[in-house]
């Protein structure tokens, strides 16, 4: 989470919907939920319509529960007590827990932790086969995975496509927005590349100027360079 003024947060919310074409905004800042929901709801009836807003932060005693309840859904650890009268996304921390879910109802929306996934850049490991096997037994579940952002050689793009190929239904760009000038630029690029069927290793997008060290444009090798990583 990061702190922004109400105006900046509203602008970011609008840009993620219109420019980046996000389908959901996830936040761990309870104080931002109502502001994000208000801005998104202002687009109802327009195109593109509102993104869903998901709260995936803590629910401590000092958390503004009333504000959190404005979200479309809240993330809770699998097996935790649920006293909220709203949609829940269950965070699954181990593949064994996911197997338990498959053996039970097999229904619901589940956010898979890093421990359930193969490592980014090591898609050929046995962890991929294990995950595919469990996902094949969850035909009625919606599964979500987080992608690390701004990886070397843009490895998150191939990783995301690999996870979808295993059966993951939805992807999150984890910490894509940190309050800097590349929030929207990166998110827009990553969503476009993840949705591209052609190889991400060959793209002319933004090639001009990259030889001069510009950021947010493709190098001659096809790799995007990001200023955030240089700071």
Beta strands, then each sheet from edge to edge (+ up, - down):
strand 1: 24-27
strand 2: 52-55
strand 3: 73-77
strand 4: 88-92
strand 5: 108-112
strand 6: 141-147
strand 7: 170-173
sheet 1: 1+ 2+ 3+ 4+ 5+ 6+ 7+
end
